[in-house]
Structures are given as structure tokens and as C-alpha cells.
Amino acid sequence: MLDLLIAASLAYLAGSVPFGLLLTRLAGKGDIRTIGSGNIGATNVLRTGSKTLALATLILDGGKGAAVALAAQILTGEAMVTAIAGLMAVVGHCFPVWLKFRGGKGVATCVATFAAFDIRLGIVFAVLWLGTAAIFRFSSLAALVATMGCSIAAVWLGLPEPVAVAVIVMSGLSWARHHENIGRLLTGRESRIGKKQP
């Protein structure tokens, strides 16, 4: 129980570091929350016009989830602790205490954490995201399809039950954070990849 509490707390704190906000401010781009979607993730950072900052945000947001999941696995070797650590990193990203619990959508943190759980999940995510994005040109739809696919794959691949449950919960959380995007997709108002957000 103590291992779980420590892992959950440290993972949440690591996940709650708002790299997109920090990098854009350090680069003199202002508050990322005042432009585009107001999100702190890589997609919105890209709207500052800096591909470098967006890539750095993507890597760091993903890295924090993968790092805590791998650390938990190496230090404890327990599936439950690893699953909780990964899940709490995503929770931290989506609901960071430093930003009054208004964070990102968790896509980058999810995919890197999935890959840390099992590299096959990372491959499933990449294939589904790239395929959906190429066909439909919606980043949000690609993320929704990819996270759902990973939830199915986690069960189908027979991953340890705590890990599979964590993947499903993380995917559900990302879907919940995409509720506005889902509304725009259903009404035909979602912006396509390569076009400015209306």
C-alpha cells in the first residue's frame, strides 16, 4: 500500500509539470492558454509558429509518463504499482495542481505510457493515429481512435489486469478531455490538420 501511495503521488507530480506552458513562456511566446484552443499540449504549442517548441513539448509530455511507468516497473517489478504510476502521470497532466487542475488532454502522455507498459501498444497507437489522420485529417479523431484501439489491444494481448485496466481508464480520461472536439466533430466544425482553428 505504501508503494502504491508513493508511486501515485510522485507520478502525479511528475505528470503535472506543464511543459508546454513553461517552454512557451521561456521562449517569450507568452501564455499558451491565451491562444488557439487554450490547451497546454503540443498541438496548441504548434500554433505559436514554433515547430521546435511543439516537438519539445511532445517529447517532454510523453517522456514524463513513460519515465514514471518505467521507474515503477524497474524499482518494484509489480504490475499494480506500474499501472497506478502510469495512470497518475496522465491524471497529473490533465489536472495539474499548479494550473488549478486545468491541464491538457493527455494524448502524448498516454501514448508514451502505453509504450512503456508494452511496446506493442505504442505500435498500435502509432498505426491507428497515423492511419486515421491520413484518411480523415482530424488530429482529435486520430487520438480518439488510437486510444480506443489501445484499450482493445491491452485486453486482446493479455496484458496484466492492472495494466489493462489502467490503459482503459487512461483512454477514457483522454476521451473525456476531448469532449469539445467530439462535439465539433459531430457538428462538422472541427478543424482539420493543416488548417487554422476557426
Summary of the structure (lengths in Angstrom):
residues: 198
radius of gyration: 16.1
end to end distance: 48.0
largest distance: 48.3
contacts: 700
relative contact order: 0.12
helix: 75%
strand: 0%
